[in-house]
Amino acid sequence: MANRIKWQILAALALVGIACASLAAWSQRSAFANGGRSSLVATVAAASPDDAAAQSAFERAYPVFVSPRCQNCHPSGDAPLQGDDSHVHTQDVKRGTDGHGVYGMRCQTCHQDANLPGANMPPGNPKWGLPSPQMKMIFVGRTAGELCRQLKDPKQNGGRNLAQILTHVATDDLVGWGWNPGDGRTLPPLNRPDFVAAMQEWVNDGAACPK
């Protein structure tokens, strides 16, 4: 009888061990499926709201969003902007149904996978284009508060939550182009690590928007 009880206990412990291992493996797969964002989500969930600090952090990040390197591809109309003065694209390019131009004037006609050498030559990235007409994500003319509220709205930001917004600004290579724009173009007013740090602080403090 004692041996039978002993083996039953050992069998139960083994089942518990298997269950724990399975749970750990499932957690790892889930984190991978979510692009490794689990730690970022945890940071967001554990944040203590501080509206004033969040608003201040977003105000620091805001000049990057409205710099020519960012706002030129986030216009209020359907034509991209270009140059440090953000003038309308001189080739009369249009957004198109997918954000990548119209027939006969697609973005990739001139914009290759990388910047062309030389001052003010066509910049490049494999994803070059504007947001789609269904979700324009306009930066031009937005106040800090308006832009902040737009960024937080899943109906306007591509369905992203706060952690996914952070991942986007921190890792997306098209966003990163803004700090590698090619000769003849000014850089955003913050470097990318400082910009991402301001956005992280905004999220950690509760993501309140400026008035």
PEWOLIN-V931196 format. One record per helix or strand. SS is the DSSP state (a for helix, b for strand). FROM is the first residue (numbers start at 1). TO is the last residue. Records with the same first field share a line. If there is no record, write none. Layout:
SS: FROM-TO, FROM-TO
//
This chain:
a: 2-33, 38-45, 51-65, 68-71, 107-109, 144-152, 162-171, 173-179, 192-204
b: 81-82, 87-88, 101-102, 105-106
//
